[in-house]
């Protein structure tokens, strides 16, 4: 039977970087490594939005990216 083993998680914060000449939005991001596997959505969102306030660019969103190994 195969199993999934947590490897690491990264929190990504997205910012509005302006517009291109074509009128498309430029999306910039900042990654924060070593996020706990069991971090709750509320706690992670609160932490990432606080970190986003340190930027001059407007905050537009955040995500948690999990990496895991599938093993047999």
Secondary structure, DSSP 8 states (H G I E B T S, - for coil): --EEEEEEEEEEEEEEEEE-TTS-EEEEEEEE----TT--HHHHHHHHHHHHTTSSSEEEEEEEEEEEEEE-
